Amino acid sequence: MRAELRIRGPIDPNIVSEAYVSDFITRAKAAGFDGLLVTIDSTGGDVAEAFAICRALIECGLSTTALVEGVCESSATIVALTCDRVLARPHASLLFHELTTDAGRGNADELEAVAASVRAARDEFVAMYCRRTGLSPSEARALIANETRLDAYEAQRLGFVHHVLGYGETDPAEESAARIDALLADVEDLLRRSREEVS
């Protein structure tokens, strides 16, 4: 059974934060959930906070499925791709663009250090995109450099999305799990009746 973790609005230490995600995971585990459905409609935001959310999802020990229900932009894309599977509604879109910073003041050395950290973060984004999709680094960097927006079906074609989930459609993996549970229940019932007949 999956708990729904909502990523709505900007990723920010005071809005959608690692603390919010970690607290939700703790409560979901305590309630007996064995998975998370991470529903996303976010323009992204703070890159460091997004990386922290990714770590929380990786280390949570639960199965994770992202469902893009609206926009999934900038740093929100790496949150989605951290999940085991990525689903998207037909109207959803993913946006890739160059990372920016608000650090506009400082001497040359300080500004160069900031630029180096932004490039390092961009390289991590590129590496994740390549791992999850099979794109080459040059192809992934081109998506970022060209400020590319993909609709759900384009994102599926490129490997960012596993399945486009129609309106009212149930996650195929959930349906399969339900069928397996039902089959196991039938087998257990047959075994119980067989034991009763023998005795």
HUJORA-V188241 format. One record per run of one state. SS is the DSSP state (helix for helix, strand for strand, loop for the rest). FROM is the first residue (numbers start at 1). TO is the last residue. If there is no record, write none. Layout:
BEGIN
((SS | FROM | TO) (SS | FROM | TO))
END
This chain:
BEGIN
((loop | 1 | 1) (strand | 2 | 8) (loop | 9 | 10) (strand | 11 | 11) (loop | 12 | 15) (strand | 16 | 16) (loop | 17 | 17) (helix | 18 | 30) (loop | 31 | 34) (strand | 35 | 42) (loop | 43 | 44) (strand | 45 | 45) (loop | 46 | 46) (helix | 47 | 59) (loop | 60 | 62) (strand | 63 | 73) (loop | 74 | 75) (helix | 76 | 82) (loop | 83 | 84) (strand | 85 | 89) (loop | 90 | 92) (strand | 93 | 96) (loop | 97 | 107) (helix | 108 | 133) (loop | 134 | 136) (helix | 137 | 145) (loop | 146 | 147) (strand | 148 | 151) (helix | 152 | 158) (loop | 159 | 162) (strand | 163 | 165) (loop | 166 | 171) (helix | 172 | 198) (loop | 199 | 199))
END
